[in-house]
């Protein structure tokens, strides 16, 4: 689906669960917050892991 939206990227999470914004995962929260505040996209190929 991401390929169908020009200029979009995806952050892959290598771990269980959904709702990462509320999970405490600083990697996922940081990328989401930067986008919501500044419209800053993460680099293509970004991966967040449990404990990040």
mmCIF entry with sequence, helices, sheets and N, C-alpha, C, O atoms, coordinates in Angstrom:
data_MODEL
# 
_entry.id   MODEL 
# 
_entity.id                         1 
_entity.type                       polymer 
_entity.pdbx_number_of_molecules   1 
# 
_entity_poly.entity_id                      1 
_entity_poly.type                           'polypeptide(L)' 
_entity_poly.nstd_linkage                   no 
_entity_poly.nstd_monomer                   no 
_entity_poly.pdbx_seq_one_letter_code       
;(UNK)(UNK)(UNK)(UNK)(UNK)(UNK)(UNK)(UNK)(UNK)(UNK)(UNK)(UNK)(UNK)(UNK)(UNK)(UNK)
(UNK)(UNK)(UNK)(UNK)(UNK)(UNK)(UNK)(UNK)(UNK)(UNK)(UNK)(UNK)(UNK)(UNK)(UNK)(UNK)
(UNK)(UNK)(UNK)(UNK)(UNK)(UNK)(UNK)(UNK)(UNK)(UNK)(UNK)(UNK)(UNK)(UNK)(UNK)(UNK)
(UNK)(UNK)(UNK)(UNK)
;
_entity_poly.pdbx_seq_one_letter_code_can   XXXXXXXXXXXXXXXXXXXXXXXXXXXXXXXXXXXXXXXXXXXXXXXXXXXX 
_entity_poly.pdbx_strand_id                 A 
# 
loop_
_entity_poly_seq.entity_id 
_entity_poly_seq.num 
_entity_poly_seq.mon_id 
_entity_poly_seq.hetero 
1 1  UNK n 
1 2  UNK n 
1 3  UNK n 
1 4  UNK n 
1 5  UNK n 
1 6  UNK n 
1 7  UNK n 
1 8  UNK n 
1 9  UNK n 
1 10 UNK n 
1 11 UNK n 
1 12 UNK n 
1 13 UNK n 
1 14 UNK n 
1 15 UNK n 
1 16 UNK n 
1 17 UNK n 
1 18 UNK n 
1 19 UNK n 
1 20 UNK n 
1 21 UNK n 
1 22 UNK n 
1 23 UNK n 
1 24 UNK n 
1 25 UNK n 
1 26 UNK n 
1 27 UNK n 
1 28 UNK n 
1 29 UNK n 
1 30 UNK n 
1 31 UNK n 
1 32 UNK n 
1 33 UNK n 
1 34 UNK n 
1 35 UNK n 
1 36 UNK n 
1 37 UNK n 
1 38 UNK n 
1 39 UNK n 
1 40 UNK n 
1 41 UNK n 
1 42 UNK n 
1 43 UNK n 
1 44 UNK n 
1 45 UNK n 
1 46 UNK n 
1 47 UNK n 
1 48 UNK n 
1 49 UNK n 
1 50 UNK n 
1 51 UNK n 
1 52 UNK n 
# 
_struct_asym.id          A 
_struct_asym.entity_id   1 
# 
loop_
_struct_conf.conf_type_id 
_struct_conf.id 
_struct_conf.pdbx_PDB_helix_id 
_struct_conf.beg_label_comp_id 
_struct_conf.beg_label_asym_id 
_struct_conf.beg_label_seq_id 
_struct_conf.pdbx_beg_PDB_ins_code 
_struct_conf.end_label_comp_id 
_struct_conf.end_label_asym_id 
_struct_conf.end_label_seq_id 
_struct_conf.pdbx_end_PDB_ins_code 
_struct_conf.beg_auth_comp_id 
_struct_conf.beg_auth_asym_id 
_struct_conf.beg_auth_seq_id 
_struct_conf.end_auth_comp_id 
_struct_conf.end_auth_asym_id 
_struct_conf.end_auth_seq_id 
_struct_conf.pdbx_PDB_helix_class 
_struct_conf.details 
_struct_conf.pdbx_PDB_helix_length 
HELX_P HELX_P1 AA1 UNK A 2  ? UNK A 4  ? UNK A 2  UNK A 4  5 ? 3  
HELX_P HELX_P2 AA2 UNK A 20 ? UNK A 22 ? UNK A 20 UNK A 22 5 ? 3  
HELX_P HELX_P3 AA3 UNK A 26 ? UNK A 38 ? UNK A 26 UNK A 38 1 ? 13 
# 
_struct_conf_type.id          HELX_P 
_struct_conf_type.criteria    ? 
_struct_conf_type.reference   ? 
# 
_struct_sheet.id               AA1 
_struct_sheet.type             ? 
_struct_sheet.number_strands   2 
_struct_sheet.details          ? 
# 
_struct_sheet_order.sheet_id     AA1 
_struct_sheet_order.range_id_1   1 
_struct_sheet_order.range_id_2   2 
_struct_sheet_order.offset       ? 
_struct_sheet_order.sense        parallel 
# 
loop_
_struct_sheet_range.sheet_id 
_struct_sheet_range.id 
_struct_sheet_range.beg_label_comp_id 
_struct_sheet_range.beg_label_asym_id 
_struct_sheet_range.beg_label_seq_id 
_struct_sheet_range.pdbx_beg_PDB_ins_code 
_struct_sheet_range.end_label_comp_id 
_struct_sheet_range.end_label_asym_id 
_struct_sheet_range.end_label_seq_id 
_struct_sheet_range.pdbx_end_PDB_ins_code 
_struct_sheet_range.beg_auth_comp_id 
_struct_sheet_range.beg_auth_asym_id 
_struct_sheet_range.beg_auth_seq_id 
_struct_sheet_range.end_auth_comp_id 
_struct_sheet_range.end_auth_asym_id 
_struct_sheet_range.end_auth_seq_id 
AA1 1 UNK A 12 ? UNK A 14 ? UNK A 12 UNK A 14 
AA1 2 UNK A 47 ? UNK A 49 ? UNK A 47 UNK A 49 
# 
loop_
_atom_site.group_PDB 
_atom_site.id 
_atom_site.type_symbol 
_atom_site.label_atom_id 
_atom_site.label_alt_id 
_atom_site.label_comp_id 
_atom_site.label_asym_id 
_atom_site.label_entity_id 
_atom_site.label_seq_id 
_atom_site.pdbx_PDB_ins_code 
_atom_site.Cartn_x 
_atom_site.Cartn_y 
_atom_site.Cartn_z 
_atom_site.occupancy 
_atom_site.B_iso_or_equiv 
_atom_site.pdbx_formal_charge 
_atom_site.auth_seq_id 
_atom_site.auth_comp_id 
_atom_site.auth_asym_id 
_atom_site.auth_atom_id 
_atom_site.pdbx_PDB_model_num 
ATOM 1   N N  . UNK A 1 1  ? 0.813  -1.185 0.000  1.00 0.00 ? 1  UNK A N  1 
ATOM 2   C CA . UNK A 1 1  ? 0.000  0.000  0.000  1.00 0.00 ? 1  UNK A CA 1 
ATOM 3   C C  . UNK A 1 1  ? 0.865  1.261  0.000  1.00 0.00 ? 1  UNK A C  1 
ATOM 4   O O  . UNK A 1 1  ? 0.519  2.244  -0.655 1.00 0.00 ? 1  UNK A O  1 
ATOM 5   N N  . UNK A 1 2  ? 1.978  1.242  0.723  1.00 0.00 ? 2  UNK A N  1 
ATOM 6   C CA . UNK A 1 2  ? 2.833  2.424  0.817  1.00 0.00 ? 2  UNK A CA 1 
ATOM 7   C C  . UNK A 1 2  ? 3.331  2.835  -0.561 1.00 0.00 ? 2  UNK A C  1 
ATOM 8   O O  . UNK A 1 2  ? 3.448  4.026  -0.849 1.00 0.00 ? 2  UNK A O  1 
ATOM 9   N N  . UNK A 1 3  ? 3.620  1.877  -1.396 1.00 0.00 ? 3  UNK A N  1 
ATOM 10  C CA . UNK A 1 3  ? 4.118  2.190  -2.743 1.00 0.00 ? 3  UNK A CA 1 
ATOM 11  C C  . UNK A 1 3  ? 3.109  2.979  -3.567 1.00 0.00 ? 3  UNK A C  1 
ATOM 12  O O  . UNK A 1 3  ? 3.474  3.631  -4.545 1.00 0.00 ? 3  UNK A O  1 
ATOM 13  N N  . UNK A 1 4  ? 1.861  2.920  -3.178 1.00 0.00 ? 4  UNK A N  1 
ATOM 14  C CA . UNK A 1 4  ? 0.815  3.606  -3.937 1.00 0.00 ? 4  UNK A CA 1 
ATOM 15  C C  . UNK A 1 4  ? 0.672  5.071  -3.542 1.00 0.00 ? 4  UNK A C  1 
ATOM 16  O O  . UNK A 1 4  ? -0.044 5.826  -4.199 1.00 0.00 ? 4  UNK A O  1 
ATOM 17  N N  . UNK A 1 5  ? 1.355  5.476  -2.468 1.00 0.00 ? 5  UNK A N  1 
ATOM 18  C CA . UNK A 1 5  ? 1.272  6.860  -1.999 1.00 0.00 ? 5  UNK A CA 1 
ATOM 19  C C  . UNK A 1 5  ? 2.631  7.511  -2.250 1.00 0.00 ? 5  UNK A C  1 
ATOM 20  O O  . UNK A 1 5  ? 3.586  7.248  -1.519 1.00 0.00 ? 5  UNK A O  1 
ATOM 21  N N  . UNK A 1 6  ? 2.725  8.356  -3.272 1.00 0.00 ? 6  UNK A N  1 
ATOM 22  C CA . UNK A 1 6  ? 4.013  8.974  -3.598 1.00 0.00 ? 6  UNK A CA 1 
ATOM 23  C C  . UNK A 1 6  ? 4.618  9.723  -2.403 1.00 0.00 ? 6  UNK A C  1 
ATOM 24  O O  . UNK A 1 6  ? 3.924  10.464 -1.707 1.00 0.00 ? 6  UNK A O  1 
ATOM 25  N N  . UNK A 1 7  ? 5.919  9.518  -2.179 1.00 0.00 ? 7  UNK A N  1 
ATOM 26  C CA . UNK A 1 7  ? 6.623  10.214 -1.121 1.00 0.00 ? 7  UNK A CA 1 
ATOM 27  C C  . UNK A 1 7  ? 6.445  9.620  0.267  1.00 0.00 ? 7  UNK A C  1 
ATOM 28  O O  . UNK A 1 7  ? 6.952  10.178 1.241  1.00 0.00 ? 7  UNK A O  1 
ATOM 29  N N  . UNK A 1 8  ? 5.735  8.500  0.383  1.00 0.00 ? 8  UNK A N  1 
ATOM 30  C CA . UNK A 1 8  ? 5.508  7.921  1.706  1.00 0.00 ? 8  UNK A CA 1 
ATOM 31  C C  . UNK A 1 8  ? 6.594  6.900  2.039  1.00 0.00 ? 8  UNK A C  1 
ATOM 32  O O  . UNK A 1 8  ? 7.276  6.386  1.153  1.00 0.00 ? 8  UNK A O  1 
ATOM 33  N N  . UNK A 1 9  ? 6.738  6.620  3.317  1.00 0.00 ? 9  UNK A N  1 
ATOM 34  C CA . UNK A 1 9  ? 7.654  5.587  3.800  1.00 0.00 ? 9  UNK A CA 1 
ATOM 35  C C  . UNK A 1 9  ? 6.947  4.797  4.888  1.00 0.00 ? 9  UNK A C  1 
ATOM 36  O O  . UNK A 1 9  ? 5.900  5.207  5.390  1.00 0.00 ? 9  UNK A O  1 
ATOM 37  N N  . UNK A 1 10 ? 7.522  3.674  5.242  1.00 0.00 ? 10 UNK A N  1 
ATOM 38  C CA . UNK A 1 10 ? 6.965  2.849  6.312  1.00 0.00 ? 10 UNK A CA 1 
ATOM 39  C C  . UNK A 1 10 ? 8.063  2.600  7.335  1.00 0.00 ? 10 UNK A C  1 
ATOM 40  O O  . UNK A 1 10 ? 9.234  2.471  6.977  1.00 0.00 ? 10 UNK A O  1 
ATOM 41  N N  . UNK A 1 11 ? 7.691  2.532  8.596  1.00 0.00 ? 11 UNK A N  1 
ATOM 42  C CA . UNK A 1 11 ? 8.605  2.136  9.664  1.00 0.00 ? 11 UNK A CA 1 
ATOM 43  C C  . UNK A 1 11 ? 8.231  0.711  10.023 1.00 0.00 ? 11 UNK A C  1 
ATOM 44  O O  . UNK A 1 11 ? 7.114  0.439  10.464 1.00 0.00 ? 11 UNK A O  1 
ATOM 45  N N  . UNK A 1 12 ? 9.178  -0.194 9.829  1.00 0.00 ? 12 UNK A N  1 
ATOM 46  C CA . UNK A 1 12 ? 8.916  -1.598 10.153 1.00 0.00 ? 12 UNK A CA 1 
ATOM 47  C C  . UNK A 1 12 ? 9.227  -1.834 11.626 1.00 0.00 ? 12 UNK A C  1 
ATOM 48  O O  . UNK A 1 12 ? 10.214 -1.323 12.154 1.00 0.00 ? 12 UNK A O  1 
ATOM 49  N N  . UNK A 1 13 ? 8.371  -2.615 12.282 1.00 0.00 ? 13 UNK A N  1 
ATOM 50  C CA . UNK A 1 13 ? 8.579  -2.979 13.681 1.00 0.00 ? 13 UNK A CA 1 
ATOM 51  C C  . UNK A 1 13 ? 8.799  -4.476 13.754 1.00 0.00 ? 13 UNK A C  1 
ATOM 52  O O  . UNK A 1 13 ? 7.913  -5.253 13.396 1.00 0.00 ? 13 UNK A O  1 
ATOM 53  N N  . UNK A 1 14 ? 9.969  -4.889 14.212 1.00 0.00 ? 14 UNK A N  1 
ATOM 54  C CA . UNK A 1 14 ? 10.295 -6.307 14.357 1.00 0.00 ? 14 UNK A CA 1 
ATOM 55  C C  . UNK A 1 14 ? 9.956  -6.776 15.766 1.00 0.00 ? 14 UNK A C  1 
ATOM 56  O O  . UNK A 1 14 ? 10.843 -6.987 16.592 1.00 0.00 ? 14 UNK A O  1 
ATOM 57  N N  . UNK A 1 15 ? 8.686  -6.933 16.025 1.00 0.00 ? 15 UNK A N  1 
ATOM 58  C CA . UNK A 1 15 ? 8.241  -7.388 17.333 1.00 0.00 ? 15 UNK A CA 1 
ATOM 59  C C  . UNK A 1 15 ? 6.743  -7.580 17.343 1.00 0.00 ? 15 UNK A C  1 
ATOM 60  O O  . UNK A 1 15 ? 6.077  -7.308 16.345 1.00 0.00 ? 15 UNK A O  1 
ATOM 61  N N  . UNK A 1 16 ? 6.203  -8.044 18.451 1.00 0.00 ? 16 UNK A N  1 
ATOM 62  C CA . UNK A 1 16 ? 4.765  -8.293 18.541 1.00 0.00 ? 16 UNK A CA 1 
ATOM 63  C C  . UNK A 1 16 ? 3.978  -7.016 18.823 1.00 0.00 ? 16 UNK A C  1 
ATOM 64  O O  . UNK A 1 16 ? 4.514  -6.030 19.330 1.00 0.00 ? 16 UNK A O  1 
ATOM 65  N N  . UNK A 1 17 ? 2.720  -7.062 18.487 1.00 0.00 ? 17 UNK A N  1 
ATOM 66  C CA . UNK A 1 17 ? 1.807  -6.004 18.889 1.00 0.00 ? 17 UNK A CA 1 
ATOM 67  C C  . UNK A 1 17 ? 1.440  -5.022 17.809 1.00 0.00 ? 17 UNK A C  1 
ATOM 68  O O  . UNK A 1 17 ? 2.032  -4.986 16.730 1.00 0.00 ? 17 UNK A O  1 
ATOM 69  N N  . UNK A 1 18 ? 0.449  -4.231 18.131 1.00 0.00 ? 18 UNK A N  1 
ATOM 70  C CA . UNK A 1 18 ? -0.035 -3.143 17.286 1.00 0.00 ? 18 UNK A CA 1 
ATOM 71  C C  . UNK A 1 18 ? 0.088  -1.891 18.152 1.00 0.00 ? 18 UNK A C  1 
ATOM 72  O O  . UNK A 1 18 ? 0.875  -1.918 19.098 1.00 0.00 ? 18 UNK A O  1 
ATOM 73  N N  . UNK A 1 19 ? -0.589 -0.864 17.915 1.00 0.00 ? 19 UNK A N  1 
ATOM 74  C CA . UNK A 1 19 ? -0.627 0.290  18.801 1.00 0.00 ? 19 UNK A CA 1 
ATOM 75  C C  . UNK A 1 19 ? 0.714  0.715  19.374 1.00 0.00 ? 19 UNK A C  1 
ATOM 76  O O  . UNK A 1 19 ? 0.824  0.954  20.577 1.00 0.00 ? 19 UNK A O  1 
ATOM 77  N N  . UNK A 1 20 ? 1.725  0.810  18.540 1.00 0.00 ? 20 UNK A N  1 
ATOM 78  C CA . UNK A 1 20 ? 3.072  1.097  19.023 1.00 0.00 ? 20 UNK A CA 1 
ATOM 79  C C  . UNK A 1 20 ? 3.213  2.465  19.663 1.00 0.00 ? 20 UNK A C  1 
ATOM 80  O O  . UNK A 1 20 ? 4.107  2.665  20.485 1.00 0.00 ? 20 UNK A O  1 
ATOM 81  N N  . UNK A 1 21 ? 2.370  3.396  19.313 1.00 0.00 ? 21 UNK A N  1 
ATOM 82  C CA . UNK A 1 21 ? 2.509  4.736  19.894 1.00 0.00 ? 21 UNK A CA 1 
ATOM 83  C C  . UNK A 1 21 ? 2.283  4.698  21.400 1.00 0.00 ? 21 UNK A C  1 
ATOM 84  O O  . UNK A 1 21 ? 2.838  5.519  22.131 1.00 0.00 ? 21 UNK A O  1 
ATOM 85  N N  . UNK A 1 22 ? 1.487  3.771  21.861 1.00 0.00 ? 22 UNK A N  1 
ATOM 86  C CA . UNK A 1 22 ? 1.213  3.659  23.292 1.00 0.00 ? 22 UNK A CA 1 
ATOM 87  C C  . UNK A 1 22 ? 2.049  2.574  23.965 1.00 0.00 ? 22 UNK A C  1 
ATOM 88  O O  . UNK A 1 22 ? 1.889  2.325  25.160 1.00 0.00 ? 22 UNK A O  1 
ATOM 89  N N  . UNK A 1 23 ? 2.931  1.932  23.218 1.00 0.00 ? 23 UNK A N  1 
ATOM 90  C CA . UNK A 1 23 ? 3.684  0.786  23.726 1.00 0.00 ? 23 UNK A CA 1 
ATOM 91  C C  . UNK A 1 23 ? 4.880  1.162  24.580 1.00 0.00 ? 23 UNK A C  1 
ATOM 92  O O  . UNK A 1 23 ? 5.365  0.339  25.357 1.00 0.00 ? 23 UNK A O  1 
ATOM 93  N N  . UNK A 1 24 ? 5.365  2.386  24.452 1.00 0.00 ? 24 UNK A N  1 
ATOM 94  C CA . UNK A 1 24 ? 6.575  2.786  25.137 1.00 0.00 ? 24 UNK A CA 1 
ATOM 95  C C  . UNK A 1 24 ? 7.820  2.611  24.285 1.00 0.00 ? 24 UNK A C  1 
ATOM 96  O O  . UNK A 1 24 ? 8.920  2.926  24.738 1.00 0.00 ? 24 UNK A O  1 
ATOM 97  N N  . UNK A 1 25 ? 7.673  2.111  23.046 1.00 0.00 ? 25 UNK A N  1 
ATOM 98  C CA . UNK A 1 25 ? 8.815  1.934  22.157 1.00 0.00 ? 25 UNK A CA 1 
ATOM 99  C C  . UNK A 1 25 ? 9.271  3.303  21.668 1.00 0.00 ? 25 UNK A C  1 
ATOM 100 O O  . UNK A 1 25 ? 8.601  3.936  20.852 1.00 0.00 ? 25 UNK A O  1 
ATOM 101 N N  . UNK A 1 26 ? 10.426 3.758  22.176 1.00 0.00 ? 26 UNK A N  1 
ATOM 102 C CA . UNK A 1 26 ? 10.896 5.110  21.876 1.00 0.00 ? 26 UNK A CA 1 
ATOM 103 C C  . UNK A 1 26 ? 11.189 5.315  20.394 1.00 0.00 ? 26 UNK A C  1 
ATOM 104 O O  . UNK A 1 26 ? 11.009 6.417  19.876 1.00 0.00 ? 26 UNK A O  1 
ATOM 105 N N  . UNK A 1 27 ? 11.631 4.281  19.715 1.00 0.00 ? 27 UNK A N  1 
ATOM 106 C CA . UNK A 1 27 ? 11.916 4.395  18.283 1.00 0.00 ? 27 UNK A CA 1 
ATOM 107 C C  . UNK A 1 27 ? 10.632 4.736  17.515 1.00 0.00 ? 27 UNK A C  1 
ATOM 108 O O  . UNK A 1 27 ? 10.593 5.711  16.764 1.00 0.00 ? 27 UNK A O  1 
ATOM 109 N N  . UNK A 1 28 ? 9.597  3.936  17.708 1.00 0.00 ? 28 UNK A N  1 
ATOM 110 C CA . UNK A 1 28 ? 8.330  4.154  16.995 1.00 0.00 ? 28 UNK A CA 1 
ATOM 111 C C  . UNK A 1 28 ? 7.686  5.478  17.396 1.00 0.00 ? 28 UNK A C  1 
ATOM 112 O O  . UNK A 1 28 ? 7.202  6.220  16.541 1.00 0.00 ? 28 UNK A O  1 
ATOM 113 N N  . UNK A 1 29 ? 7.680  5.773  18.686 1.00 0.00 ? 29 UNK A N  1 
ATOM 114 C CA . UNK A 1 29 ? 7.078  7.011  19.180 1.00 0.00 ? 29 UNK A CA 1 
ATOM 115 C C  . UNK A 1 29 ? 7.825  8.219  18.614 1.00 0.00 ? 29 UNK A C  1 
ATOM 116 O O  . UNK A 1 29 ? 7.203  9.202  18.211 1.00 0.00 ? 29 UNK A O  1 
ATOM 117 N N  . UNK A 1 30 ? 9.142  8.147  18.583 1.00 0.00 ? 30 UNK A N  1 
ATOM 118 C CA . UNK A 1 30 ? 9.941  9.254  18.060 1.00 0.00 ? 30 UNK A CA 1 
ATOM 119 C C  . UNK A 1 30 ? 9.641  9.552  16.608 1.00 0.00 ? 30 UNK A C  1 
ATOM 120 O O  . UNK A 1 30 ? 9.480  10.712 16.231 1.00 0.00 ? 30 UNK A O  1 
ATOM 121 N N  . UNK A 1 31 ? 9.562  8.507  15.784 1.00 0.00 ? 31 UNK A N  1 
ATOM 122 C CA . UNK A 1 31 ? 9.263  8.725  14.364 1.00 0.00 ? 31 UNK A CA 1 
ATOM 123 C C  . UNK A 1 31 ? 7.863  9.279  14.172 1.00 0.00 ? 31 UNK A C  1 
ATOM 124 O O  . UNK A 1 31 ? 7.658  10.186 13.365 1.00 0.00 ? 31 UNK A O  1 
ATOM 125 N N  . UNK A 1 32 ? 6.895  8.741  14.909 1.00 0.00 ? 32 UNK A N  1 
ATOM 126 C CA . UNK A 1 32 ? 5.519  9.233  14.791 1.00 0.00 ? 32 UNK A CA 1 
ATOM 127 C C  . UNK A 1 32 ? 5.414  10.686 15.249 1.00 0.00 ? 32 UNK A C  1 
ATOM 128 O O  . UNK A 1 32 ? 4.758  11.499 14.597 1.00 0.00 ? 32 UNK A O  1 
ATOM 129 N N  . UNK A 1 33 ? 6.049  11.006 16.346 1.00 0.00 ? 33 UNK A N  1 
ATOM 130 C CA . UNK A 1 33 ? 5.984  12.367 16.880 1.00 0.00 ? 33 UNK A CA 1 
ATOM 131 C C  . UNK A 1 33 ? 6.659  13.368 15.944 1.00 0.00 ? 33 UNK A C  1 
ATOM 132 O O  . UNK A 1 33 ? 6.127  14.454 15.714 1.00 0.00 ? 33 UNK A O  1 
ATOM 133 N N  . UNK A 1 34 ? 7.830  13.013 15.400 1.00 0.00 ? 34 UNK A N  1 
ATOM 134 C CA . UNK A 1 34 ? 8.498  13.918 14.452 1.00 0.00 ? 34 UNK A CA 1 
ATOM 135 C C  . UNK A 1 34 ? 7.623  14.185 13.234 1.00 0.00 ? 34 UNK A C  1 
ATOM 136 O O  . UNK A 1 34 ? 7.586  15.302 12.717 1.00 0.00 ? 34 UNK A O  1 
ATOM 137 N N  . UNK A 1 35 ? 6.920  13.151 12.779 1.00 0.00 ? 35 UNK A N  1 
ATOM 138 C CA . UNK A 1 35 ? 6.034  13.364 11.631 1.00 0.00 ? 35 UNK A CA 1 
ATOM 139 C C  . UNK A 1 35 ? 4.863  14.265 12.019 1.00 0.00 ? 35 UNK A C  1 
ATOM 140 O O  . UNK A 1 35 ? 4.534  15.202 11.292 1.00 0.00 ? 35 UNK A O  1 
ATOM 141 N N  . UNK A 1 36 ? 4.242  13.990 13.148 1.00 0.00 ? 36 UNK A N  1 
ATOM 142 C CA . UNK A 1 36 ? 3.074  14.777 13.553 1.00 0.00 ? 36 UNK A CA 1 
ATOM 143 C C  . UNK A 1 36 ? 3.428  16.237 13.844 1.00 0.00 ? 36 UNK A C  1 
ATOM 144 O O  . UNK A 1 36 ? 2.625  17.132 13.582 1.00 0.00 ? 36 UNK A O  1 
ATOM 145 N N  . UNK A 1 37 ? 4.609  16.478 14.377 1.00 0.00 ? 37 UNK A N  1 
ATOM 146 C CA . UNK A 1 37 ? 5.020  17.853 14.703 1.00 0.00 ? 37 UNK A CA 1 
ATOM 147 C C  . UNK A 1 37 ? 5.593  18.615 13.513 1.00 0.00 ? 37 UNK A C  1 
ATOM 148 O O  . UNK A 1 37 ? 5.292  19.793 13.319 1.00 0.00 ? 37 UNK A O  1 
ATOM 149 N N  . UNK A 1 38 ? 6.423  17.935 12.715 1.00 0.00 ? 38 UNK A N  1 
ATOM 150 C CA . UNK A 1 38 ? 7.199  18.638 11.677 1.00 0.00 ? 38 UNK A CA 1 
ATOM 151 C C  . UNK A 1 38 ? 7.004  18.098 10.267 1.00 0.00 ? 38 UNK A C  1 
ATOM 152 O O  . UNK A 1 38 ? 7.596  18.619 9.322  1.00 0.00 ? 38 UNK A O  1 
ATOM 153 N N  . UNK A 1 39 ? 6.183  17.061 10.109 1.00 0.00 ? 39 UNK A N  1 
ATOM 154 C CA . UNK A 1 39 ? 6.009  16.366 8.829  1.00 0.00 ? 39 UNK A CA 1 
ATOM 155 C C  . UNK A 1 39 ? 7.335  15.794 8.326  1.00 0.00 ? 39 UNK A C  1 
ATOM 156 O O  . UNK A 1 39 ? 7.565  15.707 7.120  1.00 0.00 ? 39 UNK A O  1 
ATOM 157 N N  . UNK A 1 40 ? 8.210  15.403 9.271  1.00 0.00 ? 40 UNK A N  1 
ATOM 158 C CA . UNK A 1 40 ? 9.498  14.808 8.935  1.00 0.00 ? 40 UNK A CA 1 
ATOM 159 C C  . UNK A 1 40 ? 9.340  13.301 8.809  1.00 0.00 ? 40 UNK A C  1 
ATOM 160 O O  . UNK A 1 40 ? 8.988  12.628 9.778  1.00 0.00 ? 40 UNK A O  1 
ATOM 161 N N  . UNK A 1 41 ? 9.598  12.770 7.617  1.00 0.00 ? 41 UNK A N  1 
ATOM 162 C CA . UNK A 1 41 ? 9.503  11.336 7.394  1.00 0.00 ? 41 UNK A CA 1 
ATOM 163 C C  . UNK A 1 41 ? 10.798 10.648 7.815  1.00 0.00 ? 41 UNK A C  1 
ATOM 164 O O  . UNK A 1 41 ? 11.877 11.225 7.685  1.00 0.00 ? 41 UNK A O  1 
ATOM 165 N N  . UNK A 1 42 ? 10.698 9.420  8.320  1.00 0.00 ? 42 UNK A N  1 
ATOM 166 C CA . UNK A 1 42 ? 11.911 8.664  8.622  1.00 0.00 ? 42 UNK A CA 1 
ATOM 167 C C  . UNK A 1 42 ? 12.588 8.230  7.333  1.00 0.00 ? 42 UNK A C  1 
ATOM 168 O O  . UNK A 1 42 ? 11.948 8.189  6.282  1.00 0.00 ? 42 UNK A O  1 
ATOM 169 N N  . UNK A 1 43 ? 13.864 7.907  7.398  1.00 0.00 ? 43 UNK A N  1 
ATOM 170 C CA . UNK A 1 43 ? 14.552 7.428  6.196  1.00 0.00 ? 43 UNK A CA 1 
ATOM 171 C C  . UNK A 1 43 ? 13.930 6.121  5.708  1.00 0.00 ? 43 UNK A C  1 
ATOM 172 O O  . UNK A 1 43 ? 13.483 5.315  6.523  1.00 0.00 ? 43 UNK A O  1 
ATOM 173 N N  . UNK A 1 44 ? 13.894 5.897  4.401  1.00 0.00 ? 44 UNK A N  1 
ATOM 174 C CA . UNK A 1 44 ? 13.403 4.617  3.886  1.00 0.00 ? 44 UNK A CA 1 
ATOM 175 C C  . UNK A 1 44 ? 14.178 3.464  4.506  1.00 0.00 ? 44 UNK A C  1 
ATOM 176 O O  . UNK A 1 44 ? 15.394 3.544  4.684  1.00 0.00 ? 44 UNK A O  1 
ATOM 177 N N  . UNK A 1 45 ? 13.471 2.399  4.830  1.00 0.00 ? 45 UNK A N  1 
ATOM 178 C CA . UNK A 1 45 ? 14.113 1.221  5.406  1.00 0.00 ? 45 UNK A CA 1 
ATOM 179 C C  . UNK A 1 45 ? 14.264 1.266  6.914  1.00 0.00 ? 45 UNK A C  1 
ATOM 180 O O  . UNK A 1 45 ? 14.941 0.415  7.492  1.00 0.00 ? 45 UNK A O  1 
ATOM 181 N N  . UNK A 1 46 ? 13.641 2.253  7.567  1.00 0.00 ? 46 UNK A N  1 
ATOM 182 C CA . UNK A 1 46 ? 13.745 2.369  9.014  1.00 0.00 ? 46 UNK A CA 1 
ATOM 183 C C  . UNK A 1 46 ? 13.084 1.171  9.690  1.00 0.00 ? 46 UNK A C  1 
ATOM 184 O O  . UNK A 1 46 ? 11.981 0.767  9.322  1.00 0.00 ? 46 UNK A O  1 
ATOM 185 N N  . UNK A 1 47 ? 13.777 0.608  10.685 1.00 0.00 ? 47 UNK A N  1 
ATOM 186 C CA . UNK A 1 47 ? 13.272 -0.528 11.442 1.00 0.00 ? 47 UNK A CA 1 
ATOM 187 C C  . UNK A 1 47 ? 13.361 -0.212 12.928 1.00 0.00 ? 47 UNK A C  1 
ATOM 188 O O  . UNK A 1 47 ? 14.400 0.238  13.411 1.00 0.00 ? 47 UNK A O  1 
ATOM 189 N N  . UNK A 1 48 ? 12.273 -0.447 13.649 1.00 0.00 ? 48 UNK A N  1 
ATOM 190 C CA . UNK A 1 48 ? 12.268 -0.331 15.106 1.00 0.00 ? 48 UNK A CA 1 
ATOM 191 C C  . UNK A 1 48 ? 12.163 -1.735 15.676 1.00 0.00 ? 48 UNK A C  1 
ATOM 192 O O  . UNK A 1 48 ? 11.456 -2.584 15.132 1.00 0.00 ? 48 UNK A O  1 
ATOM 193 N N  . UNK A 1 49 ? 12.875 -1.977 16.782 1.00 0.00 ? 49 UNK A N  1 
ATOM 194 C CA . UNK A 1 49 ? 12.871 -3.288 17.420 1.00 0.00 ? 49 UNK A CA 1 
ATOM 195 C C  . UNK A 1 49 ? 12.380 -3.149 18.863 1.00 0.00 ? 49 UNK A C  1 
ATOM 196 O O  . UNK A 1 49 ? 12.459 -2.065 19.441 1.00 0.00 ? 49 UNK A O  1 
ATOM 197 N N  . UNK A 1 50 ? 11.878 -4.228 19.443 1.00 0.00 ? 50 UNK A N  1 
ATOM 198 C CA . UNK A 1 50 ? 11.486 -4.173 20.851 1.00 0.00 ? 50 UNK A CA 1 
ATOM 199 C C  . UNK A 1 50 ? 12.676 -3.692 21.684 1.00 0.00 ? 50 UNK A C  1 
ATOM 200 O O  . UNK A 1 50 ? 13.810 -4.114 21.457 1.00 0.00 ? 50 UNK A O  1 
ATOM 201 N N  . UNK A 1 51 ? 12.415 -2.822 22.631 1.00 0.00 ? 51 UNK A N  1 
ATOM 202 C CA . UNK A 1 51 ? 13.475 -2.301 23.479 1.00 0.00 ? 51 UNK A CA 1 
ATOM 203 C C  . UNK A 1 51 ? 14.175 -1.082 22.926 1.00 0.00 ? 51 UNK A C  1 
ATOM 204 O O  . UNK A 1 51 ? 14.994 -0.483 23.622 1.00 0.00 ? 51 UNK A O  1 
ATOM 205 N N  . UNK A 1 52 ? 13.879 -0.690 21.685 1.00 0.00 ? 52 UNK A N  1 
ATOM 206 C CA . UNK A 1 52 ? 14.493 0.514  21.093 1.00 0.00 ? 52 UNK A CA 1 
ATOM 207 C C  . UNK A 1 52 ? 13.910 1.754  21.720 1.00 0.00 ? 52 UNK A C  1 
ATOM 208 O O  . UNK A 1 52 ? 14.293 2.867  21.360 1.00 0.00 ? 52 UNK A O  1 
# 
